[in-house]
Amino acid sequence: MDTSQTYTLILTLSFAFAAGLVGCFALMKRMLLASDVLSHLALPGLGLAFLFKLNPLIGGATTLLLGTLLVWQLQKKTGLAADASIGVVFAMALAIGAAFTPSEDLVEALFGAYPKLSLFGLLIGLAAVTGVILAILRFKDRLTLTVFSPELAAATGLNVGRLELYYLLVFSVTILIGLRFMGALLSSALIIMPAATARQVTNRLSHFITVSMAVSAVSVLAGSLLNTFVFRSSTAGPAIVVISAFFFGLSLLKRTT
């Protein structure tokens, strides 16, 4: 493994920790499926970036941010639930993305690649991961309160709408970090599966977060090894998801025993 691949693995592991943490609150807010849809909002930007030979992350970030703000506005103005708002935007984003993405780049846009990463790229990615983790830890108590008692949260003076926007933005940044090596289809998998796995094995919030982050990180390590020695694909994303799904299966077995 050369230096750039080591940088990519380090960033992927860091993304795993952030995704495991964000996924816990997505599950409690009943937004796990919404995370899968939200990742597709980057597809139009990826398609346009590939079409015009631009940096894919810049294109993906642009449409992901615009889509996130659109979802938030739909929730505020129409009263739609998060999943309904995201579903409306998702159909539009998927159609535009599929239409604009060149066929030779479609697989990379959907499933990611294993890009060569510079030290500067690693540092930028680690800064984004650190920002995500610190933001979630800062708002953890307020997010928990809005999950279990939004009326009490509003009564205490908490701006629930603004907090929802902050969470959606952090959510989107997490997806963006994993976009290049997991793709638009799989970047949400490490938000969904480890949190769902952790929920099967513990009911305590602190343990829930710890298990989710651990399962996410181990899935990345084991999936990368599986891809290197077995699948030998240009991206480790599918192998990582296979391992994560395996852990979820084990958690179901534990739940039934």
MOPECOR-V320006 format. One record per residue. N is the residue number from 1. SS is DSSP state (H for helix, E for strand, C for the rest). PSI is psi in radians with two decimals (none if undefined). Layout:
# MOPECOR-V320006
n:N ss:SS psi:PSI
n:N ss:SS psi:PSI
This chain:
# MOPECOR-V320006
n:1 ss:C psi:2.15
n:2 ss:C psi:3.12
n:3 ss:H psi:-0.76
n:4 ss:H psi:-0.63
n:5 ss:H psi:-0.63
n:6 ss:H psi:-0.75
n:7 ss:H psi:-0.75
n:8 ss:H psi:-0.74
n:9 ss:H psi:-0.72
n:10 ss:H psi:-0.79
n:11 ss:H psi:-0.66
n:12 ss:H psi:-0.72
n:13 ss:H psi:-0.73
n:14 ss:H psi:-0.74
n:15 ss:H psi:-0.67
n:16 ss:H psi:-0.76
n:17 ss:H psi:-0.78
n:18 ss:H psi:-0.75
n:19 ss:H psi:-0.70
n:20 ss:H psi:-0.66
n:21 ss:H psi:-0.85
n:22 ss:H psi:-0.64
n:23 ss:H psi:-0.54
n:24 ss:H psi:-0.80
n:25 ss:H psi:-0.51
n:26 ss:H psi:-0.69
n:27 ss:H psi:-0.80
n:28 ss:H psi:-0.55
n:29 ss:C psi:0.11
n:30 ss:C psi:0.79
n:31 ss:C psi:0.28
n:32 ss:H psi:-0.82
n:33 ss:H psi:-0.56
n:34 ss:H psi:-0.56
n:35 ss:H psi:-0.63
n:36 ss:H psi:-0.73
n:37 ss:H psi:-0.70
n:38 ss:H psi:-0.60
n:39 ss:H psi:-0.45
n:40 ss:H psi:-0.27
n:41 ss:H psi:-0.35
n:42 ss:H psi:-0.26
n:43 ss:H psi:-0.76
n:44 ss:H psi:-0.72
n:45 ss:H psi:-0.70
n:46 ss:H psi:-0.78
n:47 ss:H psi:-0.79
n:48 ss:H psi:-0.65
n:49 ss:H psi:-0.76
n:50 ss:H psi:-0.68
n:51 ss:H psi:-0.74
n:52 ss:C psi:0.25
n:53 ss:C psi:0.77
n:54 ss:C psi:3.04
n:55 ss:C psi:2.11
n:56 ss:H psi:-0.60
n:57 ss:H psi:-0.59
n:58 ss:H psi:-0.78
n:59 ss:H psi:-0.80
n:60 ss:H psi:-0.71
n:61 ss:H psi:-0.67
n:62 ss:H psi:-0.92
n:63 ss:H psi:-0.50
n:64 ss:H psi:-0.75
n:65 ss:H psi:-0.82
n:66 ss:H psi:-0.73
n:67 ss:H psi:-0.68
n:68 ss:H psi:-0.78
n:69 ss:H psi:-0.63
n:70 ss:H psi:-0.73
n:71 ss:H psi:-0.77
n:72 ss:H psi:-0.73
n:73 ss:H psi:-0.66
n:74 ss:H psi:-0.71
n:75 ss:H psi:-0.76
n:76 ss:H psi:-0.80
n:77 ss:H psi:-0.56
n:78 ss:H psi:-0.28
n:79 ss:C psi:0.18
n:80 ss:C psi:2.59
n:81 ss:C psi:2.84
n:82 ss:H psi:-0.76
n:83 ss:H psi:-0.63
n:84 ss:H psi:-0.75
n:85 ss:H psi:-0.81
n:86 ss:H psi:-0.64
n:87 ss:H psi:-0.67
n:88 ss:H psi:-0.83
n:89 ss:H psi:-0.58
n:90 ss:H psi:-0.85
n:91 ss:H psi:-0.74
n:92 ss:H psi:-0.78
n:93 ss:H psi:-0.75
n:94 ss:H psi:-0.73
n:95 ss:H psi:-0.79
n:96 ss:H psi:-0.77
n:97 ss:H psi:-0.79
n:98 ss:H psi:-0.59
n:99 ss:H psi:-0.64
n:100 ss:H psi:-0.40
n:101 ss:C psi:2.16
n:102 ss:C psi:2.49
n:103 ss:H psi:-0.61
n:104 ss:H psi:-0.28
n:105 ss:H psi:0.00
n:106 ss:H psi:-0.71
n:107 ss:H psi:-0.76
n:108 ss:H psi:-0.68
n:109 ss:H psi:-0.66
n:110 ss:H psi:-0.70
n:111 ss:H psi:-0.04
n:112 ss:C psi:-3.12
n:113 ss:C psi:3.09
n:114 ss:C psi:1.37
n:115 ss:C psi:2.70
n:116 ss:C psi:2.22
n:117 ss:C psi:2.29
n:118 ss:C psi:2.93
n:119 ss:H psi:-0.67
n:120 ss:H psi:-0.77
n:121 ss:H psi:-0.68
n:122 ss:H psi:-0.79
n:123 ss:H psi:-0.70
n:124 ss:H psi:-0.78
n:125 ss:H psi:-0.75
n:126 ss:H psi:-0.62
n:127 ss:H psi:-0.72
n:128 ss:H psi:-0.74
n:129 ss:H psi:-0.79
n:130 ss:H psi:-0.72
n:131 ss:H psi:-0.73
n:132 ss:H psi:-0.86
n:133 ss:H psi:-0.77
n:134 ss:H psi:-0.67
n:135 ss:H psi:-0.77
n:136 ss:H psi:-0.76
n:137 ss:H psi:-0.62
n:138 ss:H psi:-0.71
n:139 ss:H psi:0.17
n:140 ss:H psi:-0.87
n:141 ss:H psi:-0.71
n:142 ss:H psi:-0.67
n:143 ss:H psi:-0.75
n:144 ss:H psi:-0.71
n:145 ss:H psi:-0.72
n:146 ss:H psi:-0.45
n:147 ss:H psi:-0.84
n:148 ss:H psi:-0.44
n:149 ss:C psi:1.37
n:150 ss:H psi:-0.54
n:151 ss:H psi:-0.74
n:152 ss:H psi:-0.67
n:153 ss:H psi:-0.77
n:154 ss:H psi:-0.65
n:155 ss:H psi:-0.49
n:156 ss:C psi:0.03
n:157 ss:C psi:0.08
n:158 ss:C psi:2.27
n:159 ss:C psi:1.62
n:160 ss:H psi:-0.72
n:161 ss:H psi:-0.75
n:162 ss:H psi:-0.67
n:163 ss:H psi:-0.66
n:164 ss:H psi:-0.71
n:165 ss:H psi:-0.80
n:166 ss:H psi:-0.77
n:167 ss:H psi:-0.74
n:168 ss:H psi:-0.68
n:169 ss:H psi:-0.76
n:170 ss:H psi:-0.72
n:171 ss:H psi:-0.81
n:172 ss:H psi:-0.69
n:173 ss:H psi:-0.69
n:174 ss:H psi:-0.81
n:175 ss:H psi:-0.72
n:176 ss:H psi:-0.67
n:177 ss:H psi:-0.72
n:178 ss:H psi:0.02
n:179 ss:H psi:-0.75
n:180 ss:H psi:-0.69
n:181 ss:H psi:-0.12
n:182 ss:H psi:-0.35
n:183 ss:H psi:2.94
n:184 ss:H psi:-0.49
n:185 ss:H psi:-0.54
n:186 ss:H psi:-0.16
n:187 ss:C psi:-0.38
n:188 ss:C psi:-0.14
n:189 ss:H psi:-0.64
n:190 ss:H psi:-0.05
n:191 ss:H psi:-0.66
n:192 ss:H psi:-0.99
n:193 ss:H psi:-0.84
n:194 ss:H psi:-0.67
n:195 ss:H psi:-0.74
n:196 ss:H psi:-0.64
n:197 ss:H psi:-0.84
n:198 ss:H psi:-0.62
n:199 ss:H psi:-0.46
n:200 ss:H psi:-0.40
n:201 ss:H psi:-0.16
n:202 ss:C psi:2.67
n:203 ss:C psi:-0.10
n:204 ss:C psi:2.34
n:205 ss:H psi:-0.79
n:206 ss:H psi:-0.74
n:207 ss:H psi:-0.66
n:208 ss:H psi:-0.84
n:209 ss:H psi:-0.78
n:210 ss:H psi:-0.82
n:211 ss:H psi:-0.72
n:212 ss:H psi:-0.81
n:213 ss:H psi:-0.68
n:214 ss:H psi:-0.79
n:215 ss:H psi:-0.71
n:216 ss:H psi:-0.80
n:217 ss:H psi:-0.77
n:218 ss:H psi:-0.62
n:219 ss:H psi:-0.70
n:220 ss:H psi:-0.82
n:221 ss:H psi:-0.88
n:222 ss:H psi:-0.69
n:223 ss:H psi:-0.66
n:224 ss:H psi:-0.73
n:225 ss:H psi:-0.73
n:226 ss:H psi:-0.73
n:227 ss:H psi:-0.69
n:228 ss:H psi:-0.73
n:229 ss:H psi:-0.29
n:230 ss:H psi:-1.10
n:231 ss:H psi:-0.64
n:232 ss:C psi:0.74
n:233 ss:C psi:2.89
n:234 ss:C psi:-0.22
n:235 ss:C psi:2.48
n:236 ss:C psi:-0.07
n:237 ss:H psi:-0.94
n:238 ss:H psi:-0.70
n:239 ss:H psi:-0.67
n:240 ss:H psi:-0.73
n:241 ss:H psi:-0.66
n:242 ss:H psi:-0.80
n:243 ss:H psi:-0.74
n:244 ss:H psi:-0.70
n:245 ss:H psi:-0.61
n:246 ss:H psi:-0.78
n:247 ss:H psi:-0.66
n:248 ss:H psi:-0.70
n:249 ss:H psi:-0.73
n:250 ss:H psi:-0.66
n:251 ss:H psi:-0.60
n:252 ss:H psi:-0.68
n:253 ss:H psi:-0.72
n:254 ss:H psi:-0.63
n:255 ss:H psi:-0.56
n:256 ss:H psi:-0.14
n:257 ss:C psi:none
